[in-house]
Amino acid sequence: MARESLCKIALITLLSLSCPYSAGARPESFSGYSFQQARELAQKEHKFLLLDFTASWCPPCKKMEASTWTDESIKSWIKENAIAIQIDVDQDRSTTDKFNVKGMPTMVLFTPESGEKEFGRQDGYLSAAELLRWLEGAKSGKTAADLEKELDASGQAAVWDHMNKAREFQAAGKRTEEFNEYIWLWNNISVQDPNLAPLRLALVPSEMKKLSAVDPAAKAKLIELRDSAEKSKNLHDWILLNGVLDDPTRTLAWFDKSKTDPTQQENIRKHTTLLEPLLFSNSRWADAAKYLYPDPLVRIGEYYKRAQDLKKPRPDTEFAKDFDPFPSMVLLMYGAYIGANRDADAQKIADECLRLDGTQEMRDALNNMAKGMLQARNPAASKSPSTKSQ
């Protein structure tokens, strides 16, 4: 399965020869920094440093520029996590020789923990799915070899094969084939698998949504899936597919009917993550505060415990060791109480969050949320609630 095998690289290179390419501006994922500038900035901001060694005459490099580096998931990952630069091997021989680059493309990665020591590299063409998997693995300290072993041990190889096929069909403009790959992924990825759940919960629905917007057949298939989920009482998939189909009224109607039904409280609690963005986007802050987080201090304790568990090194950990997920977990709850004009309760939430995590990161997160929610509930407001978070 080694992606960097010479045979595969040679095959991809031959296939890429048929792809038109031309020299042009670098993809927007990359900054214009020099290697030294990028390394210093990455260290200062405690981010990953990603180097892409490329050449104007390299077909696989141009293929990555046309598909991989322009993929929204890759652009989003780099924007959030890394400083990325391209290094033309013909124009910067010093850096190329420094890293002993022999073929293109070559991606070299440094993590915040590895500092100036190279964490790992990939040689040859990578699809967006392959690159994203490598980058995500690096966030929890996994090398490319570690990821390959996991695939062999867990049977995840088929999932990534279908993800790669979907990206290839996308690049070829074959919408039907691409959609069929995402349907396979939808039907076969388990949300219980912590390593794959993000694909099933976010990436796959996002891609299916894009296709359904331009392909009536794809939309019809999603409606069929949604209706099937409703009949089988699979509330999780039903809510998720309502979002994919841009049909929030169904979910809101269910919520309004269920929110005062004691027998449905557990269902609402279990699906808080899916209901949060829906209620917020419809300015239903009072409903969110009352029904999603009826006991916010207890919920904060649950979030804190979960955050601490996620920070412990283990195979399914998806966070970098220096990243604290706790602030991001509590913000929507805090914002809901401000939006609902329950400032006294919002103050208690802020106090408890700061008691558990008094970092500047938490203070800044609470302050920014307070300011944003005050403007949302009252555009004329010029100052945030008087909380100790400020």
C-alpha positions as CSV (number, residue, x, y, z in Angstrom):
1,M,0.0,0.0,0.0
2,A,3.0,2.4,0.1
3,R,1.9,5.4,-1.8
4,E,5.4,6.5,-2.4
5,S,6.4,3.4,-4.3
6,L,8.3,4.1,-7.5
7,C,5.8,2.2,-9.6
8,K,2.9,4.3,-8.5
9,I,4.7,7.5,-8.9
10,A,5.7,6.5,-12.4
11,L,2.2,5.5,-13.3
12,I,0.7,8.8,-12.0
13,T,3.4,10.7,-13.8
14,L,2.4,9.0,-17.1
15,L,-1.2,9.6,-16.5
16,S,-0.5,13.3,-15.7
17,L,1.2,13.8,-19.0
18,S,-2.2,14.0,-20.6
19,C,-3.3,16.8,-18.2
20,P,-2.8,20.3,-19.6
21,Y,-0.8,22.6,-17.4
22,S,1.0,25.8,-17.5
23,A,3.0,27.9,-15.2
24,G,1.1,30.5,-13.2
25,A,0.4,32.0,-9.9
26,R,0.9,29.7,-6.8
27,P,-2.3,28.2,-5.3
28,E,-3.8,30.4,-2.6
29,S,-3.0,27.9,0.1
30,F,0.7,28.9,-0.1
31,S,2.2,32.1,1.3
32,G,5.0,34.1,-0.4
33,Y,7.4,33.7,2.6
34,S,10.9,32.4,2.2
35,F,11.7,29.2,4.0
36,Q,13.4,31.1,6.9
37,Q,10.4,33.5,7.2
38,A,7.9,30.7,7.1
39,R,9.8,28.7,9.7
40,E,10.0,31.6,12.1
41,L,6.3,32.5,11.7
42,A,5.3,28.8,12.2
43,Q,7.3,28.7,15.4
44,K,5.9,32.0,16.6
45,E,2.3,31.0,16.0
46,H,2.9,27.4,17.1
47,K,1.7,26.1,13.7
48,F,2.7,23.3,11.3
49,L,5.2,24.2,8.6
50,L,4.4,22.5,5.3
51,L,6.9,22.7,2.4
52,D,5.9,21.7,-1.1
53,F,8.9,21.2,-3.4
54,T,7.8,21.6,-7.0
55,A,8.9,22.5,-10.5
56,S,7.3,24.2,-13.5
57,W,8.1,21.1,-15.7
58,C,6.7,18.5,-13.2
59,P,3.3,17.1,-14.4
60,P,2.3,15.5,-11.0
61,C,3.1,18.9,-9.3
62,K,0.7,20.7,-11.7
63,K,-1.9,18.0,-11.2
64,M,-1.8,18.7,-7.5
65,E,-2.0,22.4,-8.1
66,A,-5.1,21.9,-10.2
67,S,-6.9,19.6,-7.8
68,T,-5.3,18.8,-4.4
69,W,-4.1,22.2,-3.4
70,T,-7.3,23.9,-4.6
71,D,-9.5,21.5,-2.7
72,E,-11.6,23.3,-0.1
73,S,-10.8,20.8,2.7
74,I,-7.0,21.3,2.1
75,K,-7.3,25.1,2.0
76,S,-9.3,25.1,5.1
77,W,-6.9,22.8,7.0
78,I,-3.8,24.9,6.0
79,K,-5.6,28.2,6.9
80,E,-6.4,26.9,10.4
81,N,-3.3,24.8,11.2
82,A,-0.2,25.7,9.1
83,I,2.1,28.0,7.3
84,A,2.6,26.5,3.8
85,I,5.1,27.5,1.1
86,Q,6.1,26.2,-2.3
87,I,9.7,25.9,-3.2
88,D,10.7,25.8,-6.8
89,V,13.6,23.3,-7.0
90,D,15.2,25.2,-9.9
91,Q,15.0,28.6,-8.3
92,D,16.0,27.6,-4.7
93,R,18.7,25.0,-5.0
94,S,20.0,25.8,-1.5
95,T,16.8,24.7,0.3
96,T,16.3,21.9,-2.1
97,D,19.7,20.5,-1.4
98,K,19.3,21.1,2.4
99,F,16.3,18.7,2.4
100,N,17.9,16.2,0.0
101,V,14.9,16.4,-2.4
102,K,15.4,14.0,-5.3
103,G,11.9,14.0,-6.9
104,M,8.9,16.1,-7.3
105,P,6.5,16.8,-5.8
106,T,7.9,16.3,-2.3
107,M,6.0,17.5,0.8
108,V,8.0,18.0,4.0
109,L,6.2,18.6,7.2
110,F,7.2,20.1,10.6
111,T,4.9,19.9,13.6
112,P,4.8,22.4,16.4
113,E,6.3,19.7,18.6
114,S,9.1,18.7,16.2
115,G,10.3,22.3,15.8
116,E,13.2,22.4,13.4
117,K,13.3,18.6,13.1
118,E,11.4,17.2,10.1
119,F,8.4,15.2,11.2
120,G,7.8,13.5,7.9
121,R,7.6,13.7,4.2
122,Q,5.6,12.4,1.2
123,D,7.0,11.9,-2.2
124,G,4.8,11.9,-5.4
125,Y,1.3,12.9,-6.2
126,L,-1.3,12.9,-3.4
127,S,-5.0,13.3,-3.8
128,A,-6.8,15.8,-1.5
129,A,-8.1,12.9,0.6
130,E,-4.6,11.3,0.9
131,L,-3.0,14.6,1.8
132,L,-5.7,15.5,4.3
133,R,-5.4,12.1,6.0
134,W,-1.6,12.6,6.4
135,L,-2.0,16.1,7.8
136,E,-4.8,15.1,10.2
137,G,-2.7,12.1,11.4
138,A,0.2,14.4,12.0
139,K,-1.9,16.5,14.4
140,S,-2.0,13.6,16.8
141,G,1.6,12.6,16.2
142,K,1.0,9.8,13.6
143,T,3.6,9.3,10.9
144,A,2.7,8.1,7.4
145,A,3.9,4.6,8.4
146,D,1.6,4.7,11.5
147,L,-1.3,5.5,9.3
148,E,-0.6,2.7,6.9
149,K,-0.4,0.2,9.8
150,E,-3.8,1.5,11.1
151,L,-5.4,1.0,7.7
152,D,-4.1,-2.5,7.6
153,A,-5.3,-3.3,11.1
154,S,-8.6,-1.6,11.0
155,G,-9.9,-2.3,7.5
156,Q,-10.1,1.5,6.8
157,A,-8.3,1.1,3.5
158,A,-11.6,0.6,1.5
159,V,-12.9,3.9,2.9
160,W,-9.9,5.8,1.7
161,D,-9.9,4.1,-1.6
162,H,-13.5,5.2,-2.2
163,M,-12.6,8.7,-1.0
164,N,-9.7,8.9,-3.5
165,K,-12.0,7.6,-6.3
166,A,-14.5,10.3,-5.5
167,R,-11.8,13.0,-5.8
168,E,-10.6,11.5,-9.1
169,F,-14.2,11.5,-10.5
170,Q,-14.6,15.1,-9.3
171,A,-11.5,16.2,-11.1
172,A,-12.7,14.4,-14.3
173,G,-16.2,16.1,-14.0
174,K,-17.9,12.7,-13.6
175,R,-20.7,13.8,-11.2
176,T,-22.7,10.6,-11.2
177,E,-19.7,8.4,-10.5
178,E,-18.4,10.9,-7.8
179,F,-21.8,10.9,-6.1
180,N,-22.0,7.1,-6.1
181,E,-18.7,7.0,-4.2
182,Y,-20.0,9.4,-1.6
183,I,-23.1,7.3,-1.3
184,W,-20.9,4.3,-0.6
185,L,-19.0,6.2,2.0
186,W,-22.3,7.4,3.6
187,N,-23.5,3.8,3.8
188,N,-20.3,2.3,5.0
189,I,-18.6,4.7,7.4
190,S,-19.4,4.1,11.0
191,V,-20.0,7.3,13.1
192,Q,-18.7,5.2,16.0
193,D,-15.2,5.0,14.5
194,P,-13.4,8.1,15.9
195,N,-10.9,8.1,13.1
196,L,-13.6,8.2,10.4
197,A,-16.6,9.9,12.0
198,P,-15.5,13.4,10.8
199,L,-15.8,12.2,7.2
200,R,-19.4,10.8,7.8
201,L,-20.5,13.9,9.8
202,A,-18.9,16.7,7.8
203,L,-16.9,16.0,4.6
204,V,-19.2,13.5,2.9
205,P,-22.5,15.5,3.6
206,S,-20.8,18.6,2.4
207,E,-19.8,17.0,-0.9
208,M,-23.2,15.4,-1.4
209,K,-24.8,18.8,-0.8
210,K,-22.7,20.4,-3.5
211,L,-23.6,17.7,-6.0
212,S,-27.3,17.7,-5.2
213,A,-27.4,21.4,-5.9
214,V,-26.5,20.8,-9.6
215,D,-27.7,17.3,-10.2
216,P,-31.5,16.5,-9.9
217,A,-30.7,12.7,-9.8
218,A,-28.4,13.2,-6.8
219,K,-31.0,15.3,-5.0
220,A,-33.7,12.6,-5.6
221,K,-31.4,10.0,-4.2
222,L,-30.7,12.1,-1.1
223,I,-34.5,12.6,-0.6
224,E,-34.9,8.8,-0.8
225,L,-32.2,8.4,1.8
226,R,-33.7,11.0,4.0
227,D,-37.2,9.4,3.8
228,S,-35.7,6.0,4.5
229,A,-34.0,7.4,7.6
230,E,-37.3,8.8,8.8
231,K,-39.1,5.5,8.4
232,S,-36.4,3.6,10.2
233,K,-36.5,6.3,13.0
234,N,-32.8,7.1,12.4
235,L,-33.1,10.6,13.8
236,H,-29.4,11.4,13.5
237,D,-29.3,10.7,9.7
238,W,-32.7,12.3,9.1
239,I,-31.5,15.6,10.7
240,L,-28.2,15.5,8.9
241,L,-29.8,14.8,5.5
242,N,-32.4,17.6,6.0
243,G,-29.3,19.9,6.3
244,V,-27.8,18.4,3.1
245,L,-31.0,19.1,1.3
246,D,-31.3,22.6,2.6
247,D,-34.7,21.7,4.2
248,P,-34.4,23.0,7.8
249,T,-38.1,23.4,8.2
250,R,-38.6,19.7,8.7
251,T,-36.1,19.6,11.5
252,L,-37.4,22.8,13.1
253,A,-41.0,21.4,13.0
254,W,-39.9,18.2,14.7
255,F,-38.0,20.2,17.3
256,D,-40.9,22.5,18.1
257,K,-43.2,19.5,18.5
258,S,-40.7,17.7,20.6
259,K,-39.2,20.4,22.9
260,T,-42.1,20.3,25.4
261,D,-42.5,16.5,25.2
262,P,-40.8,14.9,28.1
263,T,-40.3,11.6,26.2
264,Q,-38.2,13.5,23.6
265,Q,-35.8,15.3,25.9
266,E,-33.2,12.5,25.6
267,N,-33.4,12.7,21.8
268,I,-32.9,16.4,21.8
269,R,-29.9,16.0,24.2
270,K,-28.3,13.3,22.0
271,H,-28.6,15.5,18.9
272,T,-27.4,18.8,20.4
273,T,-24.4,19.0,18.0
274,L,-26.7,18.8,15.0
275,L,-29.4,21.1,16.4
276,E,-27.0,23.8,17.6
277,P,-26.1,25.3,14.2
278,L,-29.7,25.1,13.0
279,L,-31.1,27.0,16.0
280,F,-28.4,29.6,15.9
281,S,-28.8,30.2,12.2
282,N,-32.5,30.9,12.8
283,S,-31.8,33.1,15.8
284,R,-33.5,30.6,18.1
285,W,-31.2,31.4,21.0
286,A,-33.9,31.2,23.7
287,D,-34.8,27.7,22.5
288,A,-31.2,26.6,22.4
289,A,-30.6,27.9,26.0
290,K,-33.7,26.4,27.4
291,Y,-33.8,23.0,25.6
292,L,-30.3,22.2,24.5
293,Y,-28.5,23.3,27.7
294,P,-31.1,23.4,30.5
295,D,-28.4,22.9,33.1
296,P,-25.4,24.7,31.7
297,L,-23.0,24.2,34.6
298,V,-23.5,20.4,34.5
299,R,-22.9,20.6,30.7
300,I,-19.7,22.6,31.2
301,G,-18.4,19.8,33.5
302,E,-19.2,17.2,30.9
303,Y,-17.5,19.2,28.2
304,Y,-14.4,19.8,30.4
305,K,-14.1,16.1,31.1
306,R,-14.4,15.2,27.5
307,A,-11.8,17.8,26.5
308,Q,-9.4,16.4,29.1
309,D,-9.9,12.9,27.7
310,L,-9.3,14.1,24.1
311,K,-6.0,15.6,25.2
312,K,-4.7,12.3,26.4
313,P,-2.5,10.6,23.8
314,R,-4.3,7.6,22.3
315,P,-4.8,6.1,18.8
316,D,-8.0,8.0,18.1
317,T,-7.0,11.4,19.4
318,E,-7.5,14.0,16.7
319,F,-6.1,17.0,18.4
320,A,-2.5,18.2,18.6
321,K,-1.0,17.9,22.0
322,D,-0.9,21.7,22.4
323,F,-4.5,22.2,21.4
324,D,-7.2,22.6,24.0
325,P,-10.7,21.8,22.6
326,F,-12.5,23.0,25.8
327,P,-13.0,26.7,24.8
328,S,-14.6,25.8,21.4
329,M,-17.0,23.4,23.2
330,V,-18.6,25.9,25.4
331,L,-18.9,28.9,23.2
332,L,-22.3,28.2,21.5
333,M,-23.9,27.5,24.9
334,Y,-22.5,30.8,26.3
335,G,-23.6,32.6,23.2
336,A,-27.1,31.1,23.4
337,Y,-27.7,32.5,26.9
338,I,-26.5,36.0,25.8
339,G,-28.7,35.9,22.7
340,A,-31.6,34.9,24.9
341,N,-31.1,38.0,27.2
342,R,-30.1,35.7,30.1
343,D,-27.0,37.7,31.0
344,A,-26.9,36.6,34.7
345,D,-26.8,33.0,33.6
346,A,-24.3,33.8,31.0
347,Q,-22.1,35.3,33.7
348,K,-22.3,32.1,35.7
349,I,-21.3,30.2,32.6
350,A,-18.3,32.5,32.0
351,D,-17.3,32.2,35.6
352,E,-17.4,28.4,35.6
353,C,-15.4,28.2,32.3
354,L,-12.7,30.5,33.7
355,R,-12.6,28.5,36.9
356,L,-11.8,25.4,34.9
357,D,-9.7,27.1,32.3
358,G,-8.3,30.6,33.1
359,T,-6.2,30.8,30.0
360,Q,-6.1,33.9,27.8
361,E,-7.4,31.8,25.0
362,M,-10.6,31.1,27.0
363,R,-10.9,34.8,28.0
364,D,-10.6,35.9,24.4
365,A,-13.0,33.3,23.2
366,L,-15.7,34.3,25.7
367,N,-15.2,38.0,25.0
368,N,-15.4,37.6,21.3
369,M,-18.6,35.5,21.6
370,A,-20.2,38.0,23.9
371,K,-19.5,40.9,21.6
372,G,-20.8,39.0,18.6
373,M,-24.0,37.9,20.3
374,L,-24.7,41.4,21.7
375,Q,-24.5,42.8,18.2
376,A,-26.7,39.9,16.9
377,R,-29.5,40.5,19.5
378,N,-29.1,44.3,19.4
379,P,-27.1,45.7,16.5
380,A,-27.0,49.1,18.3
381,A,-25.2,47.6,21.4
382,S,-21.7,48.9,21.8
383,K,-20.5,46.9,24.7
384,S,-20.7,43.4,26.0
385,P,-22.1,42.1,29.2
386,S,-20.1,42.9,32.3
387,T,-18.4,39.6,32.9
388,K,-15.1,38.6,34.4
389,S,-14.1,37.2,31.1
390,Q,-13.3,40.7,29.8
